[in-house]
């Protein structure tokens, strides 16, 4: 029994021996084990709290998915910061003696980690101000897709090709961002249509409105409209304007569907699609023209 107690005392002295000092307090093996366990438990509690708030507690409120995720994420960060301070205090580490270390860390963050901090702060601004939300159709630079997740450092955007693009949060603060669904899910689509000169313009207008009205993904209110925009070089340039809220994420699909219907309807009613035409005038000399495989001489004077 005495041998067992001797080994126990050796282990106790080993884990209790100070390794170094931090914040004026000696750090032992027991302190490191405590910090490791406490940090792991803090991360687990923060992640569990975030999921509980987003999926259960806030799901009973009128907040949408994006707002719930934002509140849950901010709550997680608060728990992590407060929990970290409590853990350090309970470990006997005096935080007031770490001012010099905090100042050096601040300088390091300012120079070496400024992009990370910039993205983190931008993420908090996005979550609080909500210029973009989960489910919004956005365009930032060359990225065009649906927001699927807003994190502390980056935002995930899913394109129509099922490719997830990770965009740093700072891009949404410094670049021009197009949000197709910022305050209203209805979006107006512009479909250009050119018809040959001599076509019945009133018939063209009627057919375009009938096509848009018959399409189930085109809203009745606001009603679709047709505009004759210009007299082009080879065509009368019309534009069909149609509103939709169901195909904002599939812009090409609605445009293609309407174009197919326009082509079929115009062919059925004898409305011609134009092609470029140019007049050629020869001011001097002669021009040889080949017709049906035969070459003709110079034109008659």
Secondary structure, 3 states (H helix, E strand, C coil): CHHHHHHHHHHHHHHHCCCEEECCEEECHHHHHHHHHHHHHHHHHHHHHHHHHHHHHHHHCCCCHHHHHHHHHHHHHHHHHHHHHHHHHHCCCCHHHHHHHHHHHHHHHHHCCHHHHHHHHHHHHHHHHCCCCCCCEEEECCEEEEEEEECCCEEEEECCCCCEEEEECCHHHHCCEEECCCCCCCEEEEEEEEECCCCCHHHHHHHHHHHHHHCCCCCCCCCCEEEEEEECCCCEEEEEEEEECCCCCCHHHHHHHHHHHHHHHHHHCCCCCCCCCCCCCCCCCCCCCEECCEECCCCCC
